[in-house]
């Protein structure tokens, strides 16, 4: 059974240093949590936005860039994680890890596949057996995903130091689920961190719609990951 420990709240807005920002992932909003910090360092290249307009049967139509209405912009802005957000620690004995998540977010899944979600923001953690990941293996995995998701535009995976861990990080863009209100699929940006220990691979995906600023919160979440 998963246990929850309430840590002492210490969430504060971190301002990236210019020297580190120069090597940050450069996607449409610099990634969900892709801004550089003293403990999360990585160099990468910008990903090209997906603009697939395929209408063939059986394929998802991404559509061209859609002008966002005022109401949609307001909805997107509502996804910003507030500065005073409290965080809890999720301990997963089955998955063999712990990680912080925003209090109040809905949790689904169990064992080796767990997701936390609020509005269009998502933190998904999947643990599988496997060898140590490399930038090449993570890139190959993204290409396989792109084969079934024409909206996905992968970035360039790079080795990174994430808190006390070594990981492979990549930022990519895709489109989320269709809105039941507007019928549109908002463009989302995802920061993927792939951790490894003792034959176990943990993939942590932090996603939010383009236009939502969760850089600091997502950085803190990724750096809170611990095995054991």
N, C-alpha and C positions, 0 to 999 in steps of 0.2 A: 504493500500500500504506500502511495506517495505521501510524504510528510512535508509540511510547509513551515519554515522558520521565518519570522519577521526580523530582518536585520535592521540595524540602526540606519535610519534614512540619511543618506548623504549624497543626494543627487544635485549636482550643480552644473551649470552651463560652462563647458570647456571651450576656450577659444584656441583654435589651431594656430601654431606658430607658422610664420611665412615659409620657413625652410622646409617644414614638414608638409605644408599644404601643397608645395610644388610637386610632391610625389604622390599625392592623393589620387584615388580613382576618379577619372573625369568622365562621368556620365551626366545626363541632362541635369541632375541636381547634386552632382558629386556623390551619388550613392546614398543609400539609406543611412548607413553609418560609416561611410567611406572617407570622411575627412580624416586627415592624419592626426596622430597623437603621439606622445612620448613613448607609449607602450604598444601602439599598433602601427607598424611601419610596413609599407608596401609600395612598390612602384608598378604602375600599369599603364594601359593605353585606353583612350575613350572608346566606348562601344557605339556602333552606328545604330540609330533608332530604327526600329522595325516599321516598315511601311508596306507590308505585303497586302495585296488587294485580291488575293486568290478567291474566286467564287466557285471553284470546281466542287462537285459533290463530294462530301466526306471530309472537306478541309475547312479549317477555321478561317474566316475572313477577318484580317486585322483592320483593314480600312486605312485610308490615309489619315494624316494628322487632322484631328477634329478640334475646331474652335470651341473652347470651354465657355459655357454660359456663366453668368454671374452666380446663379444658384449652385451650379456644379463646383465652381471655384470655392464658394463658401463651404460646401460639403467637404471638399478636399482639405481646406484649411482646418476644419474641425477635427481632422485626424492627427494634428500635431500633439505629441505627448507633452503635457504641461511641465514647467520647471519644478513644480512642487509635487510631482508624481511620486508616490511611494512604491517601493519594490519589495517583493517577497522572493525567497529562495526556494526553488523547486528541486527536491531531491528525488532522483529516480534510481532506486536500487537495481531494477531490471536493466535499465540502460547503462547503469554504472557511471552516472554523472550528476552534477548539480549545476543549476544556472539560475540567474535572477530573471524575473519577469515583472511587468507592471501590475500592481494590485488592481483587481477588478476585471482583468481580461479573462474571457471565457477560455477554459481549457478543454480540449477534446483529444481523443486517442489515449493510448496507454502503452506501457512497456517500451518498445524501441521506436515508437512513432508517436510523438506528442506535438500538439499545436496549441499556441495561445493566440487569441484574436480579439481585436477591438476595432469596430468600424471596418476600414479596409486595410488596417495594419495587421501583419501576421509575423509571428515568430514560430518557426517549425524546426523541430529537432528529430533527426532520424539516425539510428545507430544500426550499423550492419557489420558483419565480419568481413575482413578484407586486408589487403596489404597496405603499407604506408602510402598515402596519396602523394602524387607529384603534380606540378603544374600541367604536365602533359596528360595525365590520367583524368584530372578534373576537367581539362579542356575537352577531352574526348567524351566525357559524360555529358557535358553541356551540348555538344554537337548532336549526340543521340537524342537529347530532349528537344532540340530545335527541329529535328526531323519530324516530330509529331506536333510541334507547336511553331507554326510559321511566324508567330508574333515575337518569338524569342530572338534577341540579339545579344550574343555572348560577348563578354569582355575578354581580357587576357589574364588567366590565372597567374598568380605570383606567390612565392614563399613569403610568409609574413610572421612577425612576432606579435601575438595577440595576448595581452596581459602576460601571464607566466608561460604561455603555451607557444609552440611553433605550429603553424597551420598553413594551409593553402587558401588564399583569398581571391575571390573574383566577384566583380559586379556586373550584372547583366540586366537587361530590360525585357519586359514582355507586356501583356495586357491581362488584367484581372478578369474575374467573372463578370458576366453581363449584368448591368444594373437593372433591377426590376422596375425602376422608376423611369430612367432615361433610355434604357435599351442599349446603352453604349458600354463598351469595355474600356475602363480607364487604363491608361498606361502606367505601369508600375516599375519600380526599380528594386532590385534585390541584391543584397550583400550576402554572399555565400562564404562561410568559413568551414573548412574541412579539417577536423582534428583527428589524431591517431594515437592509440596506445594499446600495446599488447594484442594486436590482431583485431582491434575494434576501430571502426571508422565512424566518427560522429559528424554529420552534415547539419550545420545550423544556417537556416535561411531567414534573413530579416528583410521583410518587404513592406513597402508603403507606396501609395500613389505618387507619381511625379508631382511636385509642388508642395508636398508635405515635408516638413523639416524635423526629422527625428534623429539627426546625426549624433547628438550627445548621448541620448538615451540608448540608441542602438550600439554605440561604441561601448558603453558601460555594460550592456547585456553580453556582448560578445566577449569582453574581457573578463566577465564573471564566470565563464565556463570552467569547470573543474572536473577531472576524472575522479572516480571513487565516491 
